[in-house]
Amino acid sequence: MKKINKLRMHEMVADELKTFIRERGLKQGDKLPSAEAIMKLLGVGRSSLREALRYLEATDVVEVVNGKGIYVKDTAHYQMSAKIQIEDEKSALLQLMEVRRALEVLAVQLAAQRATQEQIEEMQDYLYEIEVTEGPGSSAADMKFHQAIYKAAGNPILQSLVESVWELFSVFWNAPLGRQEIFNDSFPFHKTLFDAIVERNPTKACEELHKLMDSMERSIRGV
């Protein structure tokens, strides 16, 4: 028997919205029902929908335009993910770790050299949100922190490559192996990684990234 994942409400809402988009064949630019209509249809509250939309925006599935509505942004990412049938989730996560490590090592080295002050402040805001506002294990803020690093690398080709597989990467922030808290131990390395970027130290940034990834890998193997 397969392990049953324990999903939080906003994750179930996000899955339902992706199913809605896929089953109706919606394309980029198509408009979804209003927030009020979605809440009524799914029987969920505003906070759950808001967090679900935040997650879907982070993975480039939808775009929320204030005063206008919710629009499909790019279905290619999650459609690719949906086609991949994985029997052994732990093995898949470890394989994705190898890909993430390769891409993110380059990203943090470049970010330590190229990050603007505005980008550094953006990373700091997400760290604060994880630690103080939502606590370690926060999926959306953690995801945004890593996205900010890729953006700060200043390499459009690297960023485009990452975006093409981002929905696959998003499994790391979406209760992997049915446990939302699985990567809590890696949070201290987010802070030391950030410090290395602020110090403009690519070597140290790379070292801290490896520590972060090693911690995540231990957590995956330990489940």
Disulfide bonds with the S-S distance in Angstrom:
none
